Amino acid sequence: MRLNLLFFCLLFSTFCSSQDKKVTMSTGQRLEYLSEKVIKFKNEPLYQIDIQSFFNFKIIINGCPVYSNYDKTPVTARININPSILKAGKQKIEIELYPGYDKAGIQKHSLENGENFILKIEKTGWNKDKSLIEPKEILVFKNNEQSADFSKLAEYKTSLNFEASVPYILQGWENGEDLSQLDQKDLELKVVNFYNTIASALKEKDYDYLNTQFLNADSEWYQAEYFPKDIMTKFQTVKGRKGKSVTSGTDVSSQSIYPIENYIMKLYANNKMVRLEPKEGSHKGESLLRYTITDKNGMSRTSFIDMLLYIPKGAKALQIIR
């Protein structure tokens, strides 16, 4: 088994050295590599954020964007945040609030007073029957408990800390280069090329290549959420990628893969991660990498695939880290 792991590590290292090389691992090879990487623990706590909001907002944990909403409708969401927690100890959460919309669908000029945004961080975990343990509140943020007069603000930003007791240690983006020190036009060109390559793989349904590109990010995601072999297999064999999904009653696009255009390039995590996001509209704050599937009943589901890139110190090529 150790020899197999060494082989896959060497293969993965070769793949990481350049995205231009069409290195592809089969489903079986990826699953063997991932099974060796993911360690099981006696205690496996899972941290989640529970959000209720009438505002538009963006949530960043330890520099990593985890959820945003710029739509015209209020939102209620619960998200696992372990992949943004690299190790036990103090964690930082940043909250950005922006005005919501009136009944006519027009964005308001300012925020409002009252209970319009609630965020809870909760600690849970898995029972033996795969049900979740009763969650324990770690932190609660409510806009109406802050000292600010929200009716006079066009935006509100704050940060809070909380403690996490995860048993794993992830390297994540901590060993990444400071991307702000690079020529930004050159960086943008490389990022756009990377996005186009991944979008092409989606269009061509080359899921083995796609999942090989995400292998490092997946290994840390699976470890952070303690996935057993059957869950790993499910995600490694699905025809597509996990992402935030939006469903509509009409075909929102005649194409399945959206073009890489009308974007802004955003740096995160002290300039160690980068991604492309829509420049404007209700999907601002999402990943630009997205595709739509329309079923026979005309229902469309658009999935925004989280893809954050970085360059490990000493390397030159971009890699997917989240």
For each residue, the residues with C-beta under 8 A, 3 or more apart:
1: 4 5 36
2: 5 6
3: 6 7
4: 1 7 8 32 36
5: 1 2 8 9 32 33 36
6: 2 3 9 10
7: 3 4 10 11
8: 4 5 11 12 25 29 32 33 36
9: 5 6 12 13 33
10: 6 7 13 14
11: 7 8 14 15 23 25 29
12: 8 9 15 16 25 33 215 216
13: 9 10 16 17
14: 10 11 17 21 23
15: 11 12 21 23 25 212 215
16: 12 13 216 315 317 319
17: 13 14 21 315 317
18: 21 317
19: 194 197 213 317 318 319
20:
21: 14 15 17 18
22: 209
23: 11 14 15 212
24: 206 208 209 212
25: 8 11 12 15 29 30 33 208 211 212 215
26: 29 30 208
27: 30 31 208 211 236 237
28: 31 32
29: 8 11 25 26 32 33
30: 25 26 27 33 34 211 212 215 236
31: 27 28 34 35 229 232 233 236
32: 4 5 8 28 29 35 36
33: 5 8 9 12 25 29 30 36 37 215 219
34: 30 31 37 38 215 218 219 222 232 236
35: 31 32 38 229 232
36: 1 4 5 8 32 33
37: 33 34 219 222 223
38: 34 35 219 222 223 226 227 232
39: 168 223
40: 44 226
41: 44 167 168 226
42:
43: 125 167
44: 40 41 125 126 167 226
45: 123 124 125 164 165 166 167
46: 80 82 123 124 125 126 132 225 226
47: 80 81 82 85 121 122 123 124 138 164 166
48: 78 79 80 81 121 122 124 135
49: 59 66 67 78 79 81 93 119 120 121 122
50: 77 78 118 119 120 121 122
51: 57 59 67 75 76 77 78 79 117 118 119 120
52: 74 75 76 117 118
53: 56 57 69 74 75 76 100 116 117 118
54: 74 100 112 116 117
55: 97 98 99 100 111 116 117 143
56: 53 68 69 70 71 97 98 99 100 107
57: 51 53 68 69 95 96 97 98 117
58: 65 67 68 95 96 285
59: 49 51 65 66 67 68 93 94 95 96 119
60: 63 64 65 66 93 94 96 268
61: 64 66 81 84 85 91 92 93 94
62: 84 85 86 91 92 269
63: 60 92 173 268 269 270 272 273
64: 60 61 83 84 173 268 269 273 308 322
65: 58 59 60 68 268 275 285 308
66: 49 59 60 61 79 81 84
67: 49 51 58 59 77 79 244
68: 56 57 58 59 65 284 285 286
69: 53 56 57 75 77 285
70: 56 98 281 282 283 284 285
71: 56 75 282
72: 100 101 105 282
73:
74: 52 53 54 100
75: 51 52 53 69 71
76: 51 52 53
77: 50 51 67 69
78: 48 49 50 51
79: 48 49 51 66 67
80: 46 47 48 83 225
81: 47 48 49 61 66 84 85 121
82: 46 47 85 166 224 225
83: 64 80 220 221 224 225 322
84: 61 62 64 66 81 322
85: 47 61 62 81 82 91 164 166 224
86: 62 169 170 171 172 174
87: 166 168 169 170
88: 164 165 166 167
89: 163 164
90: 161 162 163
91: 61 62 85 161 162 163 164
92: 61 62 63 159 160 161
93: 49 59 60 61 121 139 159 160 161 162
94: 59 60 61 157 158 159
95: 57 58 59 119 141 156 157 158 159 160
96: 57 58 59 60 155 156 157
97: 55 56 57 111 117 143 150 155 156 157
98: 55 56 57 70 111 154 155
99: 55 56 107 108 109 110 111 112 154
100: 53 54 55 56 72 74 107 108 112 116
101: 72 105 106 107 108
102: 105 106 107 108
103:
104:
105: 72 101 102
106: 101 102
107: 56 99 100 101 102
108: 99 100 101 102 111 112
109: 99 154
110: 99 150 151 152 153 154
111: 55 97 98 99 108 116 143 150 151 153 154 155 156
112: 54 99 100 108 116 150 151
113: 144 149 150 151
114: 144
115: 118 142 143 144
116: 53 54 55 100 111 112 143 144 150
117: 51 52 53 54 55 57 97 141 142 143
118: 50 51 52 53 115 140 141 142 143
119: 49 50 51 59 95 140 141 142
120: 49 50 51 137 139 140 141
121: 47 48 49 50 81 93 137 138 139 140 162
122: 47 48 49 50 135 136 137 138
123: 45 46 47 135 136 138 164 165
124: 45 46 47 48 132 133 134 135 136
125: 43 44 45 46 132 133
126: 44 46 130 131 132 133 226
127: 130 131 132 133
128:
129:
130: 126 127
131: 126 127
132: 46 124 125 126 127 135
133: 124 125 126 127
134: 124
135: 48 122 123 124 132
136: 122 123 124
137: 120 121 122 140
138: 47 121 122 123 162 163
139: 93 120 121 160 162
140: 118 119 120 121 137
141: 95 117 118 119 120 145 158 160
142: 115 117 118 119 145 146
143: 55 97 111 115 116 117 118 146 150 156
144: 113 114 115 116
145: 141 142
146: 142 143 150 156 158
147:
148: 153 156
149: 113 152 153
150: 97 110 111 112 113 116 143 146 153 156
151: 110 111 112 113
152: 110 149
153: 110 111 148 149 150 156
154: 98 99 109 110 111
155: 96 97 98 111
156: 95 96 97 111 143 146 148 150 153
157: 94 95 96 97
158: 94 95 141 146
159: 92 93 94 95
160: 92 93 95 139 141
161: 90 91 92 93
162: 90 91 93 121 138 139
163: 89 90 91 138
164: 45 47 85 88 89 91 123
165: 45 88 123
166: 45 47 82 85 87 88 224
167: 41 43 44 45 88
168: 39 41 87 223 224
169: 86 87
170: 86 87 220 223 224
171: 86 174 175 220
172: 86 220 321 322
173: 63 64 176 269 272 273 308 310 321 322
174: 86 171 272
175: 171 312 313
176: 173 179 269 272 273 310 311 312 313 321
177: 181 182 272 310 311 312 313 315
178: 181 270 271 272
179: 176 182 187 267 271 272 273 274 310 311
180: 184 267 271
181: 177 178 271
182: 177 179 186 187
183: 186 187
184: 180 187 188 265
185: 188 189
186: 182 183 189 190
187: 179 182 183 184 190 191 265 274
188: 184 185 191 192 265
189: 185 186 192 193
190: 186 187 193 194 318
191: 187 188 194 195 265 274 275 276 309 318
192: 188 189 195 196 260 276
193: 189 190 196 197
194: 19 190 191 197 198 309 318
195: 191 192 198 199 260 276 288 289 307
196: 192 193 199 200 260
197: 19 193 194 200 201
198: 194 195 201 202 210 213 289 307
199: 195 196 202 203 257 258 259 260 289
200: 196 197 203 204
201: 197 198 204 206 207 209 210 213
202: 198 199 205 210 240 241 256 257 289 291
203: 199 200 256 257
204: 200 201
205: 202 239
206: 24 201 209 210
207: 201 210 211 238 239 240
208: 24 25 26 27 211 212
209: 22 24 201 206 212 213
210: 198 201 202 206 207 213 214 241
211: 25 27 30 207 208 214 215 218 236
212: 15 23 24 25 30 208 209 215
213: 19 198 201 209 210 320
214: 210 211 217 218 241 307 320
215: 12 15 25 30 33 34 211 212 218 219
216: 12 16 219 220 319 320 321
217: 214 220 221 320 321 322
218: 34 211 214 215 221 222 235 236
219: 33 34 37 38 215 216 222 223
220: 83 170 171 172 216 217 223 224 321 322
221: 83 217 218 224 225 322
222: 34 37 38 218 219 225 226 227 231 232 235
223: 37 38 39 168 170 219 220 226 227
224: 82 83 85 166 168 170 220 221
225: 46 80 82 83 221 222
226: 38 40 41 44 46 126 222 223
227: 38 222 223 231 232 235
228: 231 232
229: 31 35 232 233
230: 233 234
231: 222 227 228 234 235
232: 31 34 35 38 222 227 228 229 235 236
233: 31 229 230 236 237
234: 230 231 237 238
235: 218 222 227 231 232 238 242
236: 27 30 31 34 211 218 232 233
237: 27 233 234
238: 207 234 235 241 242
239: 205 207
240: 202 207 291 293 303
241: 202 210 214 238 303 305
242: 235 238 303 305
243: 287 289 290 303 304 305 306
244: 67 286 303 304 306
245: 301 302 303 304
246: 283 301 302 304
247: 299 300 301 302
248: 252 299 300 302
249: 298 299 300
250: 298 300
251: 254 292 294 298 300
252: 248 292 300 302
253: 256 258 292 300 302
254: 251
255: 258 259 292
256: 202 203 253 291 292 293
257: 199 202 203 290 291
258: 199 253 255 288 290 291 292
259: 199 255
260: 192 195 196 199 263 276 288
261:
262: 278 279 280
263: 260 276 277 278 279 288
264: 276 277 278 279
265: 184 187 188 191 274 275 276
266: 274 275 276 277
267: 179 180 271 272 273 274
268: 60 63 64 65 271 272 273 274 275 308
269: 62 63 64 173 176 272 273
270: 63 178
271: 178 179 180 181 267 268
272: 63 173 174 176 177 178 179 267 268 269 310
273: 63 64 173 176 179 267 268 269 308 309 310 321 322
274: 179 187 191 265 266 267 268 308 309 310 318
275: 65 191 265 266 268 287 288 307 308 309
276: 191 192 195 260 263 264 265 266 287 288 289
277: 263 264 266 284 285 286 287 288
278: 262 263 264 281 283 284 285 286 288
279: 262 263 264 284
280: 262 284
281: 70 278 284
282: 70 71 72
283: 70 246 278 286 290 304
284: 68 70 277 278 279 280 281
285: 58 65 68 69 70 277 278
286: 68 244 277 278 283 290 304
287: 243 275 276 277 290 304 305 306 307
288: 195 258 260 263 275 276 277 278
289: 195 198 199 202 243 276 304 305 307
290: 243 257 258 283 286 287 302 303 304 305
291: 202 240 256 257 258 302 303 305
292: 251 252 253 255 256 258 300 301 302 303
293: 240 256 300 301 303
294: 251 298 299 300 301
295: 298 299 300 301
296:
297:
298: 249 250 251 294 295
299: 247 248 249 294 295
300: 247 248 249 250 251 252 253 292 293 294 295
301: 245 246 247 292 293 294 295
302: 245 246 247 248 252 253 290 291 292
303: 240 241 242 243 244 245 290 291 292 293
304: 243 244 245 246 283 286 287 289 290
305: 241 242 243 287 289 290 291
306: 243 244 287 322
307: 195 198 214 275 287 289 320 322
308: 64 65 173 268 273 274 275 320 321 322
309: 191 194 273 274 275 318 319 320 321
310: 173 176 177 179 272 273 274 318 319 321
311: 176 177 179 315 316 317 318 319
312: 175 176 177 315 319
313: 175 176 177
314:
315: 16 17 177 311 312 319
316: 311
317: 16 17 18 19 311
318: 19 190 191 194 274 309 310 311
319: 16 19 216 309 310 311 312 315
320: 213 214 216 217 307 308 309
321: 172 173 176 216 217 220 273 308 309 310
322: 64 83 84 172 173 217 220 221 273 306 307 308
